[in-house]
Structures are given as structure tokens and as C-alpha cells.
Amino acid sequence: MNITLLEAVFYVLSAIIAVCAVLTVTTGKILRSATYLLFVLFGTAGIYFLLGYTFLGAVQLMVYAGGIVVLYVFSILLTRSDKDMRYKIGKAKLVSALLTCGVGAALVIFLICTNTFAWTEIPQDIIELPAHKIGMDLIGTGKYQYILPFEVVSVLLLACMIGGILIARKH
Amino acid sequence: MKQAFLNYYDITPVTTWIHETLCSVMPEGLAIFLESLAVGVIVLLMYAILAIILIYMERKVCAAFQCRIGPNRVGGKGGLLQVPADVIKILTKEIIHLKRADQLLYALAPFLVILASILTFSCLPWNNGAEILHMNIGILFVLAASSIGILGILLAGWSSNSKYTMIGAVRSGAMLISYELSIGITVLTMVMLSGTMDIQQIVYNQADGWNIFKGHIPAILAFVIYLIAGNAEANRGPFDLAEAEQELTAGYHTEYSGIHFGFFYLAEYLNLFITSGIAATLFLGGWMPLHIPGLDGFNAVMDYIPGIVWFLGKTFFVVFLLMWIKWTFPRLRIDQVLTLEWKYLMPLSLIVLVIMTACVVFGLVF
């Protein structure tokens, strides 16, 4: 089989994402789980870079790897957490978990079967999306432009900040 | 803006020639893979050599500020072989394994720190045509990649299973997250002035004057804020409270030995270099020679100095400034560090951003 360099990179990244995603939920230690999650996010960022969407890739690194996982780790460090999370799982929980997994797997397999698998989507030549176009689309009001979600998200963030200050305030 | 004067030392023809020669004897994918491998080896070599130069420079500068001579025994008069000897010593040391520590995270943490450092290191504009990681959002990628290092520090502190490392990690984690804000806002200020996030394009835009002259008052203010915040981001004095020896022995890397400790040490020095390199790129023109509009003869002479000399010269100048600060001011307390950022530096950088925006909008920049 003749595969190009970009395809090889894609398969390596996909393997990393798949293995680390499984490890995230199967490991017994909460901080290890957060670390595996970090590698899943690295892999996702790598796929964005592969598609030429470097802006989203960098934002993925910054917000998820540098922001959210760091916050997870911080909150784990600052709270009392059990070193080992191997709890007994009840029968009802087990059945519901298996059911959810089955539905999720069925959905993914259905999507893969009805659409073609990603190897036709791997670009053979990376074309970067210009940053100027992303910026204009984010604050544009036309079709496929995102001023309303952008503003809604900023209001949501403001509400979060006010909430945070209210909780942290000394009475 | 492709001007003739920029092309004396453009290395693009050389790299294109290498690529074409390789492509003529093997498939393109393999050629690109081999080139990436070679570039990776070059980056690692530069990383190691620069670390040795920086450590030597730090010892000499520190000695000068404390009225000492510094290393002067090993390798002739200047003590030139002192640092290489230290490197060999650290390479031969045993890497210890802690009982009751999380082995995986303990081994992983130094690599996360050094990964973040090398990723940002390869974004620096070394010369005309010598960009390694080049993308149109380059400076955003630098900010994103540098935030990976925080996680390495936190994991190192936690997985060592010791109180000192834990306190050191939480302290430096809190400090790094805070000072990232100021860095981000000042970088945004300069992006506002340049109108692009592409690192090479930022350098090209400074062909008719460096940003610090073009942006006058807000740019100088942003430069000062960037230097303070960058000093904190590189975990160096007066913000080196992660390793306040009296209280915490050596902070988050207390329990590390051998080359794993070496990785933290290397990353610290190279982060200093990267901070300075980004400052040189954003404010002092990267590899761009000094040009004064109107003095054509002077400009032509300046163009004969290669870009890499300009870049290294500017970067080492900023490194010297930061070392000067480190060996002049005493260490701050953690609450003072956080107060400085959240109550003074961050609001100030926001004001500078607004001033810069107003200047750019009303055409008050050169």
C-alpha cells in the first residue's frame, strides 16, 4: 500500500487519540487521567494543524491544553482527592454505562458507513486558512458569519466572571 | 514588501536547492521526512549550544554584578570549559527513582516542560528565510505552546510526592497563569501595530523602522510590561520564588536528579532566551537590520550584516537586560507577585492596548 506522508501523520495522530482516550477512562488515578486527556487534546490539535486550520489548532492548545487541563490539575492539587479511584460499580450503573457505550458506538459506525471514511478527506496539500478571513467571519453579520454566537459567548464569560468574583468575595 | 536589500543573506535558495536535489533521488514524502529530521537535529543542537552559552553568560554577568570574577579555572583564563564540564558531569549522574511516587508522571513531567520550550524555540525568526515553524498565526502558536510548560511544572511538583515540590509547583503554576495574561495582552498590542500574527511578516513590516520606534509611547510601555511579565514567565528572579532556597529547597524540581533535573534547568535558560527572542522580534525588528529613513548609505552598510547576527545580537541584549534585573532586585513574596500582576500590570497592559488601538486608528503611528 502506498501512503503519503500526510496520511501517515494522520494515522499516527488517530492512534494516539484513540489509545489515550481509552486510557483516560480506564486508568485508576485521577491525575493520570487528566494527563491522558491532555494527549487526546494534543492529538486533536495535531489533526487541526494537518487540515491547515492552524488558528483552531493553536486555540485548541491554548484553551484546552493550556487552560482547561491546567485548571483540572490545579483543582485536583488543591482539593483532597483519593489517590485510587477503583470503586465498586453497581449493576444498574454497569448496565446503563454499557447501554450508553453501545448507542454511541452504533452512532459512530452508522456515520462512518453512511459517509466515506476520513482517508478521502485527508488533504494532499496543506492550505492555511488566512487569519484575516477568520477574524472577519467571526465579527461579520452575513451568511456563515458568527457575530451573534460571538457576542453571546462573551456575555456568558462576563456572567461567569461576575459569578466567580461573587463567590470569592470576602463578606 | 520584498526589497532588494533584504536578499543578501536570504537562505531560501539554499533550502530550495536541497529540497529539489533530495526530491530528484527519492519520493517527496521521504524527502520532507528526512529534511524535518535534519531540521529537528539542528534545532536540538542549537538548543543545547545556546543553553551552554547562556549558563556561562549568567555566571559571568552574576559575578560582575556581585564584584566577583566568576568561573576562571577550567579551560584557560576565562573558565570557558567550566560549563561543558558541568554538562558532562550532569550527563553521568544517576537518575533516581522515587518510591511511592507516580512513576509515569514523574518521568513525563520534564519532557512536557522541554517540549513546550522547544516548540516555542522553533518559532523564532532566525534569519531571512530561516523560519522553522512558520504559520500565519505564528505568535498565537507561541503563546499556546508556552502554556504547555505550566502543566509539566504542576505534574512534576505533584508526582514527586513531597511537600516542598508541591508548594513550589502550586506557587509557580499560579504565577505563570497570572503573568500569561500580561504577555498575551502586550503581544496583542504589537499585533495591533503590525496588523498580522505571522512572525516573518511582523519582521518584514519593520523594514522601515523597528516597532519600538514606530509605536513610540505605547510600544515602549508595552516593551517594559513585556519584559517584566516575560521575566516572571521564565521563572527567573525577582520572580523565582518557585525555588526560594530558604523555604522550599529547590521548588518543583527538588526531587529530580541527573539529566531530568537538567531538562528543567535547560528549559529555564532557554525560556529566558525565547522570551528575549520574542521581545526582539516584536519590538526590535527580529533579524531586520537597523534602518534610519533618509540615510541610504548608513542603511546599505547595515544590510551587509547578516540577519542572524542582528537577531542574536538583539536577543542577547534583551537577555542581558533580564539578567541585570535578576541580579539587582531581591526576590518578591508570592502575594506581592500576584498583587503586582493582577492589580497593576494587567490593568496597565489593558490601558496600553487601548492607547495603541487609538493610535493605530487615528494614524498616530509611523
Chai-1 contact restraints between the chains, C-beta under 6 A:
chainA,res_idxA,chainB,res_idxB,connection_type,confidence,min_distance_angstrom,max_distance_angstrom,comment,restraint_id
A,T4,B,G29,contact,1.0,0.0,6.0,A-B,restraint_1
A,L5,B,G29,contact,1.0,0.0,6.0,A-B,restraint_2
A,L5,B,I32,contact,1.0,0.0,6.0,A-B,restraint_3
A,T54,B,M135,contact,1.0,0.0,6.0,A-B,restraint_4
A,T54,B,I137,contact,1.0,0.0,6.0,A-B,restraint_5
A,F55,B,I137,contact,1.0,0.0,6.0,A-B,restraint_6
A,A58,B,I137,contact,1.0,0.0,6.0,A-B,restraint_7
A,A58,B,L140,contact,1.0,0.0,6.0,A-B,restraint_8
A,A58,B,F141,contact,1.0,0.0,6.0,A-B,restraint_9
A,A58,B,A144,contact,1.0,0.0,6.0,A-B,restraint_10
A,L61,B,A144,contact,1.0,0.0,6.0,A-B,restraint_11
A,M62,B,A144,contact,1.0,0.0,6.0,A-B,restraint_12
A,A65,B,I148,contact,1.0,0.0,6.0,A-B,restraint_13
A,G66,B,S147,contact,1.0,0.0,6.0,A-B,restraint_14
A,V70,B,I150,contact,1.0,0.0,6.0,A-B,restraint_15
A,V70,B,L151,contact,1.0,0.0,6.0,A-B,restraint_16
A,V73,B,L154,contact,1.0,0.0,6.0,A-B,restraint_17
A,L77,B,W158,contact,1.0,0.0,6.0,A-B,restraint_18
A,E128,B,N136,contact,1.0,0.0,6.0,A-B,restraint_19
A,A131,B,N136,contact,1.0,0.0,6.0,A-B,restraint_20
A,A131,B,I137,contact,1.0,0.0,6.0,A-B,restraint_21
A,A131,B,M197,contact,1.0,0.0,6.0,A-B,restraint_22
